[in-house]
Amino acid sequence: MSESKKKVLILTGDAGLGHRMAAKALKETFISKYGHQCATIIENPLNHPDIPDIIRESQSNYDEIVELIPELYKFGFNISDSSLPVAMMEGGFTILLLDVLRELINKIKPDLIIATYPIYSTPLNILFKLDNIFIPIIATVTDLVTVHHVWFNTSLTRLTVPTEIVHKLALEAGLSKDQVIDTGIPTNPKIQSLKETKVDKLREELDWDKSLTSILVVGSPRIPSLMDILVTLDHSGHAIQFALVAGGNEALYKSFQETDWHHPVFIYDFVDFMPKLMRAADLIVSKAGGLIVTEALASGLPIMITHVLPGQERGNVDFVIDNDAGALCETPSDALVTLFHWLDNDKACLKEVKEKATQIGKADAAYKICEEGYQLLCQAE
């Protein structure tokens, strides 16, 4: 790492994919825009060996917890999202993380810190006071609407928010107008770069039929009705084709392969070219996770949401539906009715929903956040 370069430290977590994917999007964007001036490092302090095993392991068990006991997850989310529990949680994480963060900062000596996970702000603020140092901190909210109050730390240099709703919540929590910036949630910069690429060109590269309505399905083991929904859509009689992504789940991948499909199907296990698939598709079937919903909107894709987790995902669904950018389809009949409605009259409704999704999608969020970060670096010189 060149000593002449400014150092940007991105702190993330691994409870779900969204926080790390946002961090990766920011790192890739910093490299593409400011690679000659900045060196960017991603770290997860919760993976440090000094952190108790139960905390480290809770990240990898996150999906299993929310899949098996969603109501308990909802209860935990709601009960912790008020002033006293937030203060207690911040105090606990400060004790756990203070020495870990001190070691990390002394090692990397960052000029800017960006956090895509909400628990680091208070420990960093206390550390800076104890060690008499200052490093600007940008916290980047990674949920669209239902946001935990631990994000709203008044010591932050900047808080980037995805929607007007979250902007208002941040101001009500005590942050100033100068601290809060509307950017959207950072997504893979390839989504932005593919905006001008012709859809037919991408379908030709993927070997998809250019004439068929292309349905991208991003599978998850926690969507119990997924296969029933897909089999029902497969019998709809419409001129459609499926691109099925198992996301590395072996059981789901096997189910995709063993199904007797009546329409053209392209089956993928784990992919690293999701932006390309999204650009080539006409609509997407997925759960209501913050990452997939954000990327779909950034790609201008109508969203057929087939599963919603109690807690912050409920806000994602409301945001999509309130903006007419998709529909909640938790049963096969719901999905079938929505597909017929969207494809009727030469896809007139689908085109309208796509336009709405495009209007609220923010494919340039990572660029805006990196530009703000670079300005802070320049001001510190």
C-alpha positions as CSV (number, residue, x, y, z in Angstrom):
1,M,0.0,0.0,0.0
2,S,1.5,3.3,-1.0
3,E,2.1,5.7,1.9
4,S,1.2,8.6,-0.4
5,K,-2.3,7.4,-0.9
6,K,-5.2,8.3,1.4
7,K,-6.5,5.3,3.3
8,V,-10.2,4.5,3.4
9,L,-11.3,1.9,5.9
10,I,-14.7,0.3,5.3
11,L,-16.1,-1.5,8.4
12,T,-18.8,-4.1,7.7
13,G,-20.5,-7.1,9.2
14,D,-21.6,-10.5,7.9
15,A,-25.1,-10.8,9.4
16,G,-26.7,-11.3,6.0
17,L,-25.2,-10.4,2.6
18,G,-26.3,-6.8,2.4
19,H,-23.7,-5.1,4.6
20,R,-20.7,-6.7,3.0
21,M,-22.1,-6.3,-0.6
22,A,-22.5,-2.6,0.1
23,A,-18.9,-2.5,1.4
24,K,-17.7,-4.2,-1.8
25,A,-19.7,-1.8,-4.0
26,L,-18.0,1.1,-2.2
27,K,-14.6,-0.4,-2.5
28,E,-15.0,-1.1,-6.2
29,T,-16.2,2.4,-6.8
30,F,-13.4,4.0,-4.9
31,I,-10.9,2.0,-6.9
32,S,-12.5,3.0,-10.2
33,K,-12.9,6.7,-9.4
34,Y,-10.0,7.4,-7.0
35,G,-7.7,4.4,-7.3
36,H,-4.6,6.6,-7.9
37,Q,-5.4,8.8,-4.8
38,C,-6.9,6.3,-2.3
39,A,-6.2,2.8,-1.0
40,T,-9.4,1.1,0.3
41,I,-9.6,-1.7,2.8
42,I,-12.6,-3.7,4.0
43,E,-12.6,-5.1,7.5
44,N,-15.1,-6.9,9.8
45,P,-14.1,-6.2,13.4
46,L,-16.6,-8.8,14.6
47,N,-14.4,-11.5,13.1
48,H,-11.4,-10.6,15.3
49,P,-10.2,-13.5,17.5
50,D,-10.8,-11.4,20.6
51,I,-14.5,-11.2,19.9
52,P,-16.5,-13.9,21.8
53,D,-17.4,-16.9,19.6
54,I,-21.1,-16.5,20.2
55,I,-20.9,-13.0,18.5
56,R,-18.8,-14.2,15.6
57,E,-20.9,-17.3,15.0
58,S,-24.2,-15.3,15.2
59,Q,-23.2,-13.7,11.9
60,S,-22.9,-17.0,10.0
61,N,-26.1,-18.3,11.7
62,Y,-28.1,-15.2,10.8
63,D,-30.0,-16.8,7.8
64,E,-30.8,-19.9,9.8
65,I,-32.1,-17.9,12.7
66,V,-34.4,-15.8,10.6
67,E,-35.6,-18.8,8.6
68,L,-36.4,-21.0,11.6
69,I,-37.7,-18.5,14.1
70,P,-38.8,-15.3,12.3
71,E,-41.2,-14.2,15.0
72,L,-38.4,-14.3,17.6
73,Y,-36.2,-12.3,15.2
74,K,-39.0,-9.8,14.8
75,F,-39.4,-9.6,18.6
76,G,-35.7,-9.0,19.1
77,F,-35.6,-6.3,16.4
78,N,-38.5,-4.4,17.8
79,I,-37.6,-4.6,21.5
80,S,-34.1,-3.4,20.8
81,D,-35.2,-0.5,18.6
82,S,-35.9,2.1,21.3
83,S,-33.7,4.5,23.2
84,L,-32.8,2.5,26.4
85,P,-32.1,-0.9,24.6
86,V,-30.1,1.0,22.0
87,A,-28.0,2.7,24.6
88,M,-27.4,-0.7,26.4
89,M,-26.5,-2.4,23.1
90,E,-24.1,0.4,22.2
91,G,-22.5,0.2,25.6
92,G,-22.1,-3.5,25.3
93,F,-20.5,-3.3,21.9
94,T,-18.2,-0.5,23.0
95,I,-16.8,-2.8,25.7
96,L,-16.3,-5.6,23.1
97,L,-15.0,-3.6,20.3
98,L,-12.9,-0.8,21.8
99,D,-9.5,-2.6,21.8
100,V,-10.3,-4.3,18.5
101,L,-11.0,-1.0,16.8
102,R,-8.0,0.6,18.4
103,E,-5.7,-2.2,17.1
104,L,-7.3,-1.9,13.6
105,I,-6.9,1.9,13.4
106,N,-3.3,1.8,14.7
107,K,-2.5,-0.8,12.1
108,I,-4.2,0.8,9.1
109,K,-4.1,4.5,10.1
110,P,-7.1,5.4,8.0
111,D,-7.9,8.9,6.8
112,L,-11.6,8.1,6.4
113,I,-13.9,5.4,7.9
114,I,-17.1,4.2,6.2
115,A,-19.4,1.9,8.1
116,T,-21.9,-0.3,6.3
117,Y,-22.8,-1.9,9.7
118,P,-24.5,0.2,12.4
119,I,-22.7,-0.9,15.6
120,Y,-19.3,0.8,15.2
121,S,-20.2,4.5,15.5
122,T,-20.4,4.7,19.3
123,P,-17.2,2.6,20.0
124,L,-15.3,4.7,17.5
125,N,-16.6,8.0,19.0
126,I,-15.5,6.9,22.5
127,L,-12.1,5.6,21.1
128,F,-11.5,9.0,19.5
129,K,-12.1,10.8,22.7
130,L,-9.9,8.5,24.8
131,D,-7.0,8.6,22.3
132,N,-7.5,12.3,21.3
133,I,-7.8,11.6,17.6
134,F,-10.3,12.4,14.9
135,I,-11.1,10.5,11.7
136,P,-14.2,11.4,9.7
137,I,-16.9,8.7,9.7
138,I,-19.6,8.0,7.1
139,A,-22.2,5.5,8.1
140,T,-24.2,4.0,5.2
141,V,-27.7,2.8,6.0
142,T,-28.4,-0.6,4.2
143,D,-32.2,-0.9,4.7
144,L,-34.7,1.1,2.7
145,V,-37.4,2.1,5.2
146,T,-37.5,0.1,8.5
147,V,-34.2,1.2,10.0
148,H,-32.9,0.4,13.5
149,H,-32.2,3.5,15.6
150,V,-28.6,2.4,16.3
151,W,-27.8,3.8,12.9
152,F,-28.7,7.4,14.0
153,N,-25.6,8.3,16.0
154,T,-25.1,12.1,16.3
155,S,-21.3,11.8,16.4
156,L,-21.2,10.8,12.7
157,T,-19.6,13.1,10.2
158,R,-22.1,12.0,7.6
159,L,-25.0,9.5,7.5
160,T,-26.0,8.4,4.0
161,V,-29.7,7.3,3.7
162,P,-31.7,5.5,1.1
163,T,-35.1,7.3,1.2
164,E,-36.8,10.4,2.3
165,I,-38.5,8.3,5.1
166,V,-35.1,7.4,6.6
167,H,-33.9,11.0,6.2
168,K,-36.8,12.2,8.3
169,L,-36.1,9.6,10.9
170,A,-32.5,10.6,11.1
171,L,-33.4,14.3,11.7
172,E,-36.0,13.3,14.3
173,A,-33.2,11.3,16.1
174,G,-31.1,14.4,16.4
175,L,-28.8,14.5,13.4
176,S,-28.4,17.8,11.6
177,K,-29.3,18.5,8.0
178,D,-25.6,18.8,7.2
179,Q,-24.9,15.3,8.5
180,V,-27.6,13.5,6.5
181,I,-27.3,12.9,2.8
182,D,-29.8,11.2,0.4
183,T,-27.8,8.8,-1.7
184,G,-29.6,5.4,-1.9
185,I,-28.0,2.1,-0.8
186,P,-24.7,1.4,-2.6
187,T,-25.0,-1.4,-5.2
188,N,-22.6,-3.1,-7.6
189,P,-21.2,-0.4,-9.8
190,K,-21.7,-2.7,-12.8
191,I,-25.5,-2.0,-12.5
192,Q,-24.8,1.6,-13.4
193,S,-22.3,0.8,-16.1
194,L,-24.7,-1.6,-17.8
195,K,-27.5,1.0,-18.1
196,E,-26.6,1.8,-21.7
197,T,-26.0,-1.8,-22.8
198,K,-28.7,-3.2,-25.1
199,V,-30.8,-5.9,-23.6
200,D,-30.8,-8.0,-26.7
201,K,-27.0,-8.0,-26.7
202,L,-26.9,-9.3,-23.2
203,R,-29.6,-12.0,-23.9
204,E,-27.5,-13.1,-26.9
205,E,-24.5,-13.5,-24.7
206,L,-26.5,-15.4,-22.2
207,D,-28.1,-17.6,-24.9
208,W,-31.6,-16.5,-23.8
209,D,-34.4,-16.1,-26.4
210,K,-34.7,-12.5,-27.2
211,S,-38.5,-12.7,-28.0
212,L,-39.6,-14.2,-24.6
213,T,-40.5,-12.4,-21.4
214,S,-37.5,-13.2,-19.2
215,I,-38.2,-13.9,-15.5
216,L,-35.2,-13.8,-13.2
217,V,-35.7,-15.8,-10.1
218,V,-33.3,-15.3,-7.2
219,G,-33.9,-18.2,-5.0
220,S,-33.5,-18.6,-1.2
221,P,-34.1,-21.6,1.2
222,R,-36.3,-19.3,3.3
223,I,-38.9,-18.9,0.6
224,P,-41.1,-22.0,1.4
225,S,-43.5,-21.5,-1.5
226,L,-40.9,-20.8,-4.2
227,M,-41.1,-24.0,-6.1
228,D,-45.0,-24.1,-6.0
229,I,-45.0,-20.5,-7.3
230,L,-42.6,-21.3,-10.1
231,V,-44.4,-24.4,-11.2
232,T,-47.6,-22.4,-11.3
233,L,-46.0,-19.7,-13.4
234,D,-44.6,-22.4,-15.6
235,H,-48.2,-23.5,-16.5
236,S,-49.4,-20.0,-17.2
237,G,-49.3,-20.4,-21.0
238,H,-47.5,-17.1,-21.5
239,A,-44.5,-16.8,-23.7
240,I,-41.9,-16.7,-20.9
241,Q,-38.5,-18.1,-20.0
242,F,-36.9,-18.5,-16.6
243,A,-33.4,-17.7,-15.3
244,L,-33.1,-19.5,-12.0
245,V,-30.4,-18.6,-9.5
246,A,-29.9,-21.0,-6.6
247,G,-27.4,-18.7,-4.8
248,G,-25.1,-21.6,-3.9
249,N,-27.9,-23.6,-2.1
250,E,-27.3,-27.2,-3.1
251,A,-30.9,-28.4,-2.3
252,L,-32.5,-25.6,-4.3
253,Y,-30.1,-26.1,-7.2
254,K,-31.1,-29.7,-7.3
255,S,-34.8,-28.9,-7.2
256,F,-34.4,-26.6,-10.2
257,Q,-32.6,-29.2,-12.1
258,E,-35.0,-32.1,-11.3
259,T,-38.2,-30.1,-12.2
260,D,-39.8,-30.9,-15.5
261,W,-40.1,-27.4,-16.9
262,H,-42.5,-26.5,-19.8
263,H,-40.8,-23.2,-20.7
264,P,-37.1,-22.5,-21.5
265,V,-35.1,-22.5,-18.3
266,F,-31.5,-21.4,-17.6
267,I,-30.3,-22.7,-14.2
268,Y,-27.4,-21.1,-12.3
269,D,-25.9,-22.1,-9.0
270,F,-23.9,-19.2,-7.6
271,V,-23.3,-16.2,-9.9
272,D,-20.9,-13.2,-9.9
273,F,-22.7,-11.5,-12.8
274,M,-26.1,-10.6,-11.2
275,P,-26.1,-7.1,-12.7
276,K,-25.9,-8.7,-16.2
277,L,-28.8,-11.0,-15.4
278,M,-30.9,-8.1,-14.0
279,R,-30.2,-5.9,-17.0
280,A,-31.3,-8.8,-19.3
281,A,-34.5,-9.7,-17.4
282,D,-38.0,-8.2,-17.7
283,L,-38.9,-8.8,-14.0
284,I,-37.6,-10.5,-10.9
285,V,-39.0,-13.0,-8.4
286,S,-37.3,-12.7,-5.0
287,K,-37.5,-12.4,-1.2
288,A,-37.8,-8.9,0.3
289,G,-34.1,-8.6,1.4
290,G,-32.7,-5.1,1.3
291,L,-29.8,-6.0,-1.0
292,I,-31.9,-7.8,-3.7
293,V,-34.7,-5.2,-3.6
294,T,-32.2,-2.3,-3.9
295,E,-30.3,-4.0,-6.8
296,A,-33.6,-4.8,-8.6
297,L,-34.8,-1.2,-8.3
298,A,-31.4,0.1,-9.4
299,S,-31.7,-2.1,-12.4
300,G,-35.3,-0.9,-13.1
301,L,-36.8,-4.3,-12.6
302,P,-40.4,-4.9,-11.5
303,I,-40.3,-7.1,-8.3
304,M,-42.5,-10.0,-7.5
305,I,-41.8,-10.4,-3.8
306,T,-42.5,-14.0,-2.6
307,H,-41.4,-13.8,1.1
308,V,-41.0,-11.1,3.7
309,L,-39.2,-11.3,7.0
310,P,-40.8,-9.6,10.0
311,G,-38.8,-6.6,11.0
312,Q,-36.9,-4.4,8.5
313,E,-38.0,-6.4,5.4
314,R,-41.6,-5.3,5.9
315,G,-40.5,-1.7,5.2
316,N,-38.9,-2.9,1.9
317,V,-42.2,-4.4,0.8
318,D,-44.2,-1.3,1.7
319,F,-41.7,0.9,-0.2
320,V,-42.0,-1.2,-3.3
321,I,-45.8,-1.5,-3.3
322,D,-46.4,2.2,-2.3
323,N,-44.3,3.2,-5.3
324,D,-46.0,0.8,-7.6
325,A,-42.7,-0.9,-8.4
326,G,-43.8,-4.4,-7.7
327,A,-46.2,-6.7,-5.9
328,L,-46.3,-9.0,-2.8
329,C,-47.0,-12.6,-4.1
330,E,-46.6,-15.1,-1.2
331,T,-48.9,-17.7,-2.8
332,P,-48.9,-19.3,-6.3
333,S,-52.3,-17.8,-7.1
334,D,-51.1,-14.3,-6.1
335,A,-48.1,-14.7,-8.4
336,L,-50.2,-16.1,-11.3
337,V,-52.7,-13.2,-11.1
338,T,-49.8,-10.6,-10.9
339,L,-48.1,-12.2,-14.0
340,F,-51.3,-12.2,-16.0
341,H,-52.0,-8.6,-15.0
342,W,-48.5,-7.4,-15.9
343,L,-48.4,-9.2,-19.3
344,D,-51.9,-8.3,-20.4
345,N,-52.4,-5.8,-23.2
346,D,-49.0,-6.2,-24.7
347,K,-47.3,-5.9,-21.3
348,A,-48.7,-2.4,-20.8
349,C,-48.8,-2.7,-17.0
350,L,-45.3,-4.3,-16.8
351,K,-43.9,-1.3,-18.7
352,E,-45.6,1.0,-16.2
353,V,-44.2,-0.9,-13.2
354,K,-40.7,-0.9,-14.8
355,E,-40.9,2.8,-15.2
356,K,-41.8,3.2,-11.5
357,A,-39.0,1.0,-10.4
358,T,-36.5,2.9,-12.5
359,Q,-37.7,6.2,-11.0
360,I,-37.0,5.1,-7.4
361,G,-33.9,3.0,-8.1
362,K,-30.6,4.7,-7.4
363,A,-27.9,3.0,-9.3
364,D,-25.5,5.8,-8.7
365,A,-25.6,5.6,-4.9
366,A,-22.0,4.2,-4.5
367,Y,-20.7,7.0,-6.7
368,K,-22.4,9.6,-4.6
369,I,-21.1,8.2,-1.3
370,C,-17.5,7.9,-2.6
371,E,-17.6,11.4,-3.9
372,E,-18.7,12.7,-0.5
373,G,-15.9,10.6,1.1
374,Y,-13.4,12.0,-1.3
375,Q,-14.5,15.6,-0.5
376,L,-14.0,14.9,3.2
377,L,-10.5,13.6,2.5
378,C,-9.7,16.8,0.5
379,Q,-11.0,19.0,3.3
380,A,-8.7,17.3,5.8
381,E,-5.6,18.1,3.8
